[in-house]
Amino acid sequence: MLKIGLTGGIASGKSMVAARLKELGAVLVDADAIARDVVAPGTPGLAAVVRAFGADILDAEGRLDRPRLGAVVFGDPERRAELNGIVHPLVRRQAAAVIAAAPADAVVVQDIPLLVETGQQSSFHLVVVVDAAAEVRLQRMVKHRNMTEEEARSRMAAQAARDVRLAAADVVLDNSGTPEDLRGEVDRLWQDRLVPYAMNISNATVAARNGGPVLAPHDPDWRRQAGLLMDRLRAAAPDEVLAVEHIGSTAVPGLDAKDVIDLQMAVTDLEAADRMAPLLGAAGFPAWPGILLDSPIAGRPDPAAWSKRLHGNADPGRPVNLHVRVAGSPGWRFALGFRDWLTADPAARDAYAAEKRRVAALHASDSSTSGYAQEKEAWFMETAGPGMERWAASSGWQPPSYASAGSGRLDT
């Protein structure tokens, strides 16, 4: 099952996107609709709201008077938090029941206006944000919802700031144009990414990658994207994961790299790695088959010490290599040290960049990147391994020491 979190600022066009995804075949879980259901007349939810806010928030028929309640809470963060504390748990329980009834291979879209505000980002395979500039949304509220400008700005201020929402997004749908433009974006997202992503999760398959190595200039957004992925991975197996860290070339500022994010997950032993493999698969990171070995670096020949498990992303829109290694193992240590060495030493970073460009040119016409990876092995053995060790000795670098699985802390 592919779980999509859909959000956007008020008047961004989120409801239009939700409706189109439902037409295309998604199972839609509408938090707003559920929020109305859980405070319908006669429900425990409505009784709780009345106890907190008084009978004045009911209309003549005993139903919740939403404009009146909105006038109370939207200008008062404490009262808004009190209302959310009543309604949000009820909404989540009912949403969970709808999701549990969905087919195993479904694309489930949860339309959640306050997804970011309530910290639910890591609960989804992807977060889709529908975006439009603040002034565009303001005009829509005044024109189509009969709000005053003051009322509209108050509603906008009650939600997360636009930059905060965008920082949580895996996908941004721009709704500054026409409805037809937005529907076209949704259709392309569905066909090119969501459908194959759901199929890959169902089949426990890593998304296909074709073509030889293509290096791109360093993208500062790689760090943000890695952060989103790491949060999901920690949430996938909190009792087994010691840490997840961004490694590889995309983690080194200023270094050209293939647009593939490398992450390292630290575990206590490979038995833990194997236990968590189904959980990682369900989270969208299926395993590549077989027990893989890192190449021994700097004359360390013990193959067993370099064993790891390798997972990839089922998402065709974001290639990922997830290296699951035992904390304290040589491969784990080298991945962290190599990243930190290149970050600290511009000359080492530039030397590696030159080697990457040389090897990428040799393998530009390949159908995969395996030849590119193999060609770099000699440089790692002869240059990277010794160079990193000399830097570690001279700088006093030491790898982190993790407290315990699920703690989120590092011992220092």
Secondary structure in CASP SS format (residue, H / E / C, confidence):
PFRMAT SS
TARGET T0000
AUTHOR 0000-0000-0000
METHOD secondary structure of the structure
MODEL  1
M C 1.00
L E 1.00
K E 1.00
I E 1.00
G E 1.00
L E 1.00
T E 1.00
G E 1.00
G C 1.00
I C 1.00
A C 1.00
S C 1.00
G C 1.00
K H 1.00
S H 1.00
M H 1.00
V H 1.00
A H 1.00
A H 1.00
R H 1.00
L H 1.00
K H 1.00
E H 1.00
L H 1.00
G C 1.00
A C 1.00
V E 1.00
L E 1.00
V E 1.00
D E 1.00
A H 1.00
D H 1.00
A H 1.00
I H 1.00
A H 1.00
R H 1.00
D H 1.00
V C 1.00
V C 1.00
A C 1.00
P C 1.00
G C 1.00
T C 1.00
P H 1.00
G H 1.00
L H 1.00
A H 1.00
A H 1.00
V H 1.00
V H 1.00
R H 1.00
A H 1.00
F H 1.00
G C 1.00
A H 1.00
D H 1.00
I H 1.00
L E 1.00
D C 1.00
A C 1.00
E C 1.00
G C 1.00
R C 1.00
L E 1.00
D C 1.00
R H 1.00
P H 1.00
R H 1.00
L H 1.00
G H 1.00
A H 1.00
V H 1.00
V H 1.00
F C 1.00
G C 1.00
D C 1.00
P H 1.00
E H 1.00
R H 1.00
R H 1.00
A H 1.00
E H 1.00
L H 1.00
N H 1.00
G H 1.00
I H 1.00
V H 1.00
H H 1.00
P H 1.00
L H 1.00
V H 1.00
R H 1.00
R H 1.00
Q H 1.00
A H 1.00
A H 1.00
A H 1.00
V H 1.00
I H 1.00
A H 1.00
A C 1.00
A C 1.00
P C 1.00
A C 1.00
D C 1.00
A C 1.00
V E 1.00
V E 1.00
V E 1.00
Q E 1.00
D E 1.00
I C 1.00
P C 1.00
L C 1.00
L C 1.00
V C 1.00
E C 1.00
T C 1.00
G C 1.00
Q C 1.00
Q H 1.00
S H 1.00
S H 1.00
F C 1.00
H C 1.00
L E 1.00
V E 1.00
V E 1.00
V E 1.00
V E 1.00
D E 1.00
A C 1.00
A C 1.00
A H 1.00
E H 1.00
V H 1.00
R H 1.00
L H 1.00
Q H 1.00
R H 1.00
M H 1.00
V H 1.00
K H 1.00
H H 1.00
R C 1.00
N C 1.00
M C 1.00
T C 1.00
E H 1.00
E H 1.00
E H 1.00
A H 1.00
R H 1.00
S H 1.00
R H 1.00
M H 1.00
A H 1.00
A C 1.00
Q C 1.00
A C 1.00
A C 1.00
R H 1.00
D H 1.00
V H 1.00
R H 1.00
L H 1.00
A H 1.00
A C 1.00
A C 1.00
D C 1.00
V E 1.00
V E 1.00
L E 1.00
D E 1.00
N C 1.00
S C 1.00
G C 1.00
T C 1.00
P H 1.00
E H 1.00
D H 1.00
L H 1.00
R H 1.00
G H 1.00
E H 1.00
V H 1.00
D H 1.00
R H 1.00
L H 1.00
W H 1.00
Q H 1.00
D H 1.00
R H 1.00
L H 1.00
V H 1.00
P H 1.00
Y H 1.00
A H 1.00
M H 1.00
N H 1.00
I H 1.00
S H 1.00
N H 1.00
A C 1.00
T C 1.00
V C 1.00
A C 1.00
A C 1.00
R C 1.00
N C 1.00
G C 1.00
G C 1.00
P C 1.00
V C 1.00
L C 1.00
A E 1.00
P C 1.00
H C 1.00
D C 1.00
P C 1.00
D H 1.00
W H 1.00
R H 1.00
R H 1.00
Q H 1.00
A H 1.00
G H 1.00
L H 1.00
L H 1.00
M H 1.00
D H 1.00
R H 1.00
L H 1.00
R H 1.00
A H 1.00
A H 1.00
A C 1.00
P C 1.00
D C 1.00
E C 1.00
V C 1.00
L C 1.00
A E 1.00
V E 1.00
E E 1.00
H E 1.00
I E 1.00
G C 1.00
S H 1.00
T H 1.00
A H 1.00
V C 1.00
P C 1.00
G C 1.00
L C 1.00
D C 1.00
A E 1.00
K C 1.00
D C 1.00
V C 1.00
I E 1.00
D E 1.00
L E 1.00
Q E 1.00
M E 1.00
A E 1.00
V E 1.00
T C 1.00
D C 1.00
L H 1.00
E H 1.00
A H 1.00
A H 1.00
D H 1.00
R H 1.00
M H 1.00
A H 1.00
P H 1.00
L H 1.00
L H 1.00
G H 1.00
A H 1.00
A C 1.00
G C 1.00
F C 1.00
P C 1.00
A E 1.00
W C 1.00
P C 1.00
G C 1.00
I C 1.00
L E 1.00
L E 1.00
D C 1.00
S C 1.00
P C 1.00
I C 1.00
A C 1.00
G C 1.00
R C 1.00
P C 1.00
D C 1.00
P C 1.00
A H 1.00
A H 1.00
W H 1.00
S E 1.00
K E 1.00
R E 1.00
L E 1.00
H E 1.00
G E 1.00
N C 1.00
A C 1.00
D C 1.00
P C 1.00
G C 1.00
R C 1.00
P C 1.00
V E 1.00
N E 1.00
L E 1.00
H E 1.00
V E 1.00
R E 1.00
V E 1.00
A C 1.00
G C 1.00
S C 1.00
P H 1.00
G H 1.00
W H 1.00
R H 1.00
F H 1.00
A H 1.00
L H 1.00
G H 1.00
F H 1.00
R H 1.00
D H 1.00
W H 1.00
L H 1.00
T H 1.00
A H 1.00
D C 1.00
P H 1.00
A H 1.00
A H 1.00
R H 1.00
D H 1.00
A H 1.00
Y H 1.00
A H 1.00
A H 1.00
E H 1.00
K H 1.00
R H 1.00
R H 1.00
V H 1.00
A H 1.00
A H 1.00
L H 1.00
H C 1.00
A C 1.00
S C 1.00
D C 1.00
S C 1.00
S C 1.00
T C 1.00
S H 1.00
G H 1.00
Y H 1.00
A H 1.00
Q H 1.00
E H 1.00
K C 1.00
E H 1.00
A H 1.00
W H 1.00
F H 1.00
M H 1.00
E H 1.00
T H 1.00
A H 1.00
G H 1.00
P H 1.00
G H 1.00
M H 1.00
E H 1.00
R H 1.00
W H 1.00
A H 1.00
A H 1.00
S H 1.00
S H 1.00
G C 1.00
W C 1.00
Q C 1.00
P C 1.00
P C 1.00
S E 1.00
Y E 1.00
A C 1.00
S C 1.00
A C 1.00
G C 1.00
S C 1.00
G C 1.00
R C 1.00
L E 1.00
D E 1.00
T C 1.00
END
